[in-house]
Amino acid sequence: MLRRLAISSFIAALAFAASVLPASARTRPHYGGTLHVDTAGDPWQRPGGVARRLVFDGLTTVDADGSVRPALAVEWESENANHRWIFHLRPGVHFHDGTSLTSLVIVASLNASCPANCPWTAIRATGLSVVFTSDSPMLALPAVLATDDFLISLTINADGKTPDGATGTGPFQVNGFNYGVLSLAANDTCWQGRPFVDAIDIRARRSISDQRLDLSTGRADMVEIPAEEIRQARQQHFNVLASQPIQLLALQISDFGPLANPNLRAAIAQAIDRTALANVIFQKEGQVAASLLPQAVSGYAFLFPTDRDLNKAQQLRGGITPPPLFLRADGEAAIQLAAQRITLNVREAGFNIQNAAPVAQHADLSLILLPLQASDPAAMLGEIIRAQEPSALADAGPLTQYRAEREFLDRKTLVPLLHLPRAYAISPRVRDLRLRSDGSPDLANSSLEAAP
């Protein structure tokens, strides 16, 4: 009787699972077809360019759950209290032009992508391994090497010549760039296995409104959805994939010229109403932030106060009236609206601030959106700080990370405002598309329904 009941329960569970799984999860992926993607920016931009991880691989990669996994390196180990790391290369890997992957090629690529102020002091090739050494511990190096900055590209081919275009070991290779469309073709001999789709066409520098139109008319299979439009897109029944808050909206403040005085920079930081930005402009899709890393990543973000204090801002200004300041903001409508709101906030603190044209040669303040790529908190923090101030790196335990972040933020050259998700809308024919831990789409493992 118990056995019959157990079997009946098992069958019922299977039936329930089948009923809740989407149809795409119950059938095998199709091979073939061309996936059409629209982007607002440059697909090669670093970080976050959608083409980069399709064409290039890193020594390591990061799973959707944030775990660091082997890629061009099959294993690695650290020595001398993390001052020395050895990465052992995957044998038999070739670039798209047939050039073999070697340790010398890896070193040449990393030296080209990071000529100075790197997370390591020195790098060298030895046999089938690459050795990194540093004057300070590199606890998070495997996670750092998975980010866009350190993906491996071919700089010199087997004939000693520079390749004509971007050449990597990834699942897709460059097929051409015509009329604003970057065409990528499947790499049939990819070490990871052939991707499901035959090609990916990426239309670059498309406005959000044009992207939405392309998706509605079938000209695009995946488009970007700004954080502030996620709710509206879902209400309009678009199939939206959204990540956790994994982008940092921040105000970059110059520390020379009229804002060389740190009290003036601190006054500007105190004057900004983050809650209004989150609730009004970004439609409650982001998290108010005064820290570089989200609370879910660091565990200590709550220690950084986010409230506006206009009285303190005026006290810090101390009666000083600096010359007119210019704020630059590059981005779509919400970024421009956020810049206008910040301008009003800072004016209330007694500053004469104007919005600068995007092409302005000089800006005292810049509103920027930073992708948070690395999976490891120390690596993520180190990448942000290194991008802003190359001499400062954070690469240790939570207490040391907190102190490094606090010291960096106290300078008020970068003021965190919001943590925002990354989101995309996809057409009904796209299947098995997942987002990585940094919110980027894993297009190489997706497929198309009824591909021709």
Summary of the structure (lengths in Angstrom):
residues: 452
radius of gyration: 24.0
end to end distance: 51.2
largest distance: 86.3
contacts: 1479
relative contact order: 0.16
helix: 31%
strand: 23%
